[in-house]
Amino acid sequence: MGKLEGKIALVTGGNSGIGLATAKQFVNEGAYVFITGRREPELAVAAKEIGRNVTGVQGDVSNLGDLDRLFAQIKREKGKLDIVFANAGAAKFAPLGKITEEHYDSLFNSNVKGVLFTVQKALPLMPDGASVILNASVVASKGFPDWSVYSATKGAVRSFARTWTTDLKDRRIRVNAVSPGYTDTPPWHSIEGAEQVMKNISTSIPLGRFGTPEEVAKAVVFLASDDSSYVTGAELFVDGGFAQV
């Protein structure tokens, strides 16, 4: 018996990186998983890689029509939703003085609006005692130049975990945030001089390296399962000590 045996889970942004690694871990622990992504070809590849107990649903979490279609399909096919990992989001950077309205809107639409309406629209399908995990970030606790809008969106996500814990306490739905630090995901390898950049950054991390998506996924499984039955409203850092010391 896996830790999530018989559970129905949703992972938004489940087509790569942390989302894909988490979907795999959920399935390995006995769950059936719905994954979303904006790009159908990548979503199909991810579903094939997971291999079993998975359905890919194309859509953008900032588009409420796409969310309605997603939850209608989950209701029709499975009738309930025990776990939501609101993982989908974007990262873009601009220094104060050069922030555009488009930059602001794109980040808040995906990282804040998308998280809010993903969880709100999931609630009618969620039984009492269900688990919600939000993907925040260490940037909500750190002050990096050029990252102000992105960091603000993740600060909002961290706040959601607190306020929704109190909103949902009568239903015993636990809401927690996982806050990854520097994690070895595909976008890092698309930048110029990626290997050297990652090596330089690693010197500032107490454990001396980037984390892996699988390490973050294991933390999400903990928050999704009964292993964390007395944990709610919390922020679990998976950052190699970067924001801690």
N, C-alpha and C positions, 0 to 999 in steps of 0.2 A: 504493500500500500504506500503510495506516494503522499507527500504532505498536502497535496491539492487534489486528491482522488475525487473524481466526480464533480469537480467545480467547473463552472463556465467563466472564462476570463476574457477581457478585452485589453489589447495592447495597442494604443494609438502610436503611429509612427513605428510600426513593427516590421518594417521592410529592411532595416539595416541597423548597425551599431548596437546600442544598449537595448533598443526595442526588440530587435531580432534575437539577441542573446537571451533576453527575458522570456520571450515567447517560447523559445526552445526549452528553457528551464521549467517553465510552467507545464509544458507538455510532458517533459521527463518526470515531473512530479504528479502526473495523473490528470491534469486539467485538459479541457477542450478550449482552444483559444481562437478568438477572432482577432485578426491583425488589420490595421488600416495603413494606407499610404497614398500619397497624391499621384504617384506614377504607377500605372497598371503593370508595365513590364517588370519593374523591380519587385513589385508586390507578388507577382506570379513566381518569380525566381525564389523569393523568400519563403513562400508557402511550400514550394517544392523542396527547399532545403530543410525546412522543419519536418516535412514528410508525412505526418499523420496528425489527426485530431486538430486540424487547423482550417480556417476559412479566411481568405483574403477579401476585403471589401474596399474598393477604391474610393477615396474621398479626402476632402480637406476639412480638418477639424474647425477651421474658422468659418466654414460655410454651413449654416444651420440646416439647410436643406439636405446636405450630405449626411449630417448627423442624424436627422430624422429617418433617412433611408437606412442608415446603419442600424439604428435601434429597432426599426421595424423588422429588419431581417433577423436580428438576434432574437426578437420576441417570437417571430414566426418559426424559426428553426430550433430554438432551445428553450424559450419561455421564461428564462431568468438570466441573471448575470451576478455572479458571486464576487468577482474581483474586477476592478478597473485600475489599470495602470495608465494614467494620463501622461504619456511620454512625449507625444509629438510636439515639436517646437523648432524654432529657427534661431540662428546666431548670426548677427551682423554687427559691425562696429563702426563708430564714427566719433570723433572728438567733439566735445562741447564747442559750439560755434559753427559747426558744419553739419549739425543734425538736421535732416530734412523731415518734412511731414510724412513722406513715403516711408522713410526709415522707421520712424516712430510707429506709424500705423501697421506696417508689416509685422513688426515684432510683437506689439501688443495684441494684434489680431490672432496670431498663431499661438503665442505663449501664455496669454492671459484669457482673452475671449474664448479661445479654443478649449482651454482647460476648464473654464467655468461651465460652458455649455455642454461639454462632454460629460461632466459629472452630473450636472442638473438633469440632463435628458436621460441619463442612465438610471436615475433614482427609482422610477416606477418599476423597473425590472429587478431591482436589488432587494433581496430578502433582508430581514433584520439580522444583524450580526455580520453583514458583508464587509469587505475591505476595499478601501480606496487608497491608492498610492500615487502621489504626484511627483513628477520629476522636476526638482528644483535645481540648485547648483551652489557650489561654494562661492560663486560670484555675488550672491546675495549677502555674503558676510565679508567680502573683500572689496577694495577700492582700486580697480584697475583703470588706467587712462583709456579713453576711447570706448569703454564698455558701459557707459552710464545707462543707456536705454535698455540694453540686454539685461544688465544687472537689476534694474528696476522691475523688469517683468518677472525675474526669478524671486525677487523680494515679495512680489504680490503672490506668487505661487506658495511661498513659505507661509504667508499670512493666511491663505485659504485653508491650509491644513489645520491651523488653530481655530479659525472661525467655524469651519464646517464640522469640526469635532463637536462643538457646542450645539450647532444647528441639528446635528444628527444623533445626539446622545440618547434620545428616547428610543431610537431604533437600533442602538448599539452598533451602528456602522462606524468602524474605525477609519480615521483619515490620517495618513502620515505622509511625510515628504522624505524622499531620498535625495541627497545632495552630492552628486559625483564631483570629484576634482578632475584633474587632467586625465582623460581617458583615451586610450588608443583606438579611436574610431576613424572611419574612412576619410572624413573631411581634413584631418590633419595631414594625410598623405598627398593631398592635392596642392599644398602650398609649396612655394619655392624653397629648396633646401630643407625639406621636411625633417630629414634625419638629424641634421645639425641643430635645427630649431628645437626639436623634441629633446635632444641630448642636453642642450643648454637649460631648458625649462626644468629638466629632471634634477638638476643640482639644487633647485629651490624646494624640492619635495623631500620631506624627512625619509621616506622609504626609497628615495633615489631613482624612481622610475614612474612612468605612466601606469595607471591602472588598466585593466582589461574590461571589455563589456561584460564578460562572464562574471567578474568579481562584483560588479554593480548588480547584475541579475540575481546573484545569490542573496544579496541584501534585500532586493525586492521580493523574492520568494519568502524570505523571513517575515517581511511586513504583511505579505498576503496570507500567510498561513497561521494556524493556531499557535505556532511557536511564539508569536508576538501578541497573544490574546490580551495582555495587559499593557499594551503600548498603543497610545493614540495621541494625536496632536503633536507628535514628535518629529524631529528632523534628524535623520540618520546620515551622517557624513561618511562617504566612501571615497576618501581623498588622499590616502597615504600620509595623513597627518598635515596636509598643506594648510588647511584653515584652522588648525588646532594649536599649533605651537609657534 
